[in-house]
Every structure is written in structure tokens, then in C-alpha cells.
Amino acid sequence: MTPQSTVCYDTTIKELFNDFLVYSTVVMFLLFVLPFGVVLVCSGLMVKKLLDPGDLREPMSQRSKQKSVKMIVVVLLAFILCFSPFHVNRSIYYTFRYLDKHVSCSMLEVASMAYKVTRPLASANS
């Protein structure tokens, strides 16, 4: 009887993993960190303008301004709740892959399963 061998879930060839790691990092920066930074700065400027009591010429009531601020916060929270789990999980998965010998196959399988759950969540934001 021959011993059984276990093959862990893997998405890239080991020889190409370092290139894929660089690609994945660039994608995360361009598709998550940078857009989130832009959304955060723009939202912050809008909230600052809405909460500025200095301009009396604006006909917008205080209640309307508060509703607008709440809507901005809701949009930011939706962005964070939809995209963060996917990108954090993906980073954890690639960290596990990078540490190759120090991570069990079951941990890679759990990270892979979490990826399958968080990816549709990221798409739901669109």
C-alpha cells in the first residue's frame, strides 16, 4: 500500500509566485487603497463644507446638512464593509503562501474558502 500525499489548494505555479505577489500588491493598491483614499479625502471635504456654519448665504437647512453627512458616512461604510474583507483576506492568503513551509494545508484551504465568500461581497458594492 502506498502512502497518501496531500496537495494543498494553490492558484499559481511556485516559480511564478513572486511575480504574482508583486502583481497582486499593485492591484490592491490601484483598485483599493488609492480609490479609498480618494473617496475618503473627497468625502472629508464634503463633510467639512456641510458642517461649516460660516456661510449664511446657503439656503440648505441644518437638518438637510445632517442628512447629507449621514449619507456620506453610509457610503464610506459600505465601501469599507464590501471591499476590506476581500483585500484583507487576499493579503492574508498570499502571506500564508509566502510563508509556505510554516503554514498548514488546512489554513490555506480556510483562506481559499474565505476568498470565495468575500469576493462576491466586493462585487456587491458595484
C-alpha atoms as one frame of an Amber mdcrd trajectory, in Angstrom:
protein
   0.000   0.000   0.000   1.401   3.391  -0.994   1.291   6.372   1.375  -1.206
   9.093   0.550   0.013  12.514  -0.399  -1.860  15.749   0.164  -1.937  18.548
  -2.358  -2.826  21.950  -0.966  -5.068  24.333  -2.853  -2.920  26.586  -4.999
  -3.639  29.156  -7.686  -0.170  29.822  -9.099   2.917  27.952 -10.168   5.621
  28.193  -7.499   8.121  29.610  -9.985   5.737  32.480 -10.827   4.555  33.171
  -7.281   6.912  36.110  -6.616   5.761  37.815  -9.828   2.148  37.152  -8.900
   2.737  38.566  -5.398   4.028  41.820  -6.908   1.083  41.925  -9.325  -1.403
  41.301  -6.512   0.122  44.052  -4.373  -0.050  46.563  -7.237  -3.665  45.582
  -7.962  -4.607  46.021  -4.297  -3.011  49.463  -4.231  -4.560  50.627  -7.516
  -8.007  49.088  -7.012  -8.496  49.516  -3.261  -6.040  51.738  -1.386  -5.882
  54.543  -3.956  -9.659  54.718  -4.657 -10.432  54.511  -0.945  -8.009  57.353
  -0.274  -9.652  59.498  -2.964 -13.152  58.708  -1.676 -12.045  59.429   1.901
 -10.474  62.799   1.024 -13.430  63.906  -1.121 -15.934  62.789   1.500 -13.974
  64.566   4.211 -14.022  67.794   2.207 -17.764  67.486   1.638 -18.435  66.853
   5.339 -16.222  69.800   6.282 -18.152  72.071   3.898 -21.513  70.809   5.137
 -20.600  71.312   8.789 -19.109  74.771   8.223 -21.506  77.240   9.902 -19.721
  80.277   8.409 -21.646  80.755   5.149 -25.095  82.189   5.920 -25.926  82.619
   2.214 -26.500  78.890   1.821 -30.223  78.073   1.927 -29.613  74.458   2.987
 -31.124  73.749   6.416 -29.121  72.220   9.263 -31.322  69.101   9.069 -30.560
  68.670   5.357 -26.861  69.038   6.054 -27.016  66.383   8.770 -28.825  64.004
   6.394 -26.145  64.604   3.778 -23.367  63.898   6.291 -25.126  60.666   7.336
 -25.390  59.603   3.683 -21.675  60.240   3.152 -20.876  58.124   6.214 -23.145
  55.328   4.939 -21.398  55.343   1.547 -17.975  55.174   3.217 -19.074  52.328
   5.486 -20.497  50.406   2.512 -17.201  50.829   0.668 -15.214  49.620   3.688
 -17.537  46.717   4.530 -17.665  45.449   0.961 -14.042  45.818  -0.135 -11.945
  45.473   3.033 -12.753  41.801   3.814 -11.784  40.758   0.286  -8.485  42.641
   0.219  -7.529  41.762   3.798  -8.325  38.094   3.174  -6.373  38.104  -0.068
  -3.385  39.654   1.683  -3.571  37.018   4.425  -3.800  34.240   1.846  -0.727
  35.464  -0.036   1.136  35.906   3.235   0.340  32.268   4.029   1.542  31.269
   0.588   4.715  33.316   1.041   5.430  31.547   4.352   4.872  28.235   2.507
   6.618  25.800   4.879   5.214  27.336   8.084   1.532  27.160   7.202  -0.635
  24.059   7.219  -2.669  22.959   4.247  -5.882  23.391   6.242  -5.060  27.081
   6.836  -4.640  27.577   3.087  -7.968  25.850   2.484  -9.722  28.109   5.021
  -8.179  31.208   3.400  -9.294  29.928  -0.008 -12.840  29.383   1.236 -12.908
  32.881   2.773 -11.790  34.248  -0.607 -14.801  32.608  -2.239 -17.097  34.249
   0.311 -15.545  37.745   0.269 -15.190  38.099  -3.495 -18.954  38.327  -4.165
 -19.178  40.834  -1.295 -16.671  43.065  -3.084 -18.691  42.751  -6.287 -21.923
  43.596  -4.444 -20.679  47.153  -3.841 -20.823  47.851  -7.556
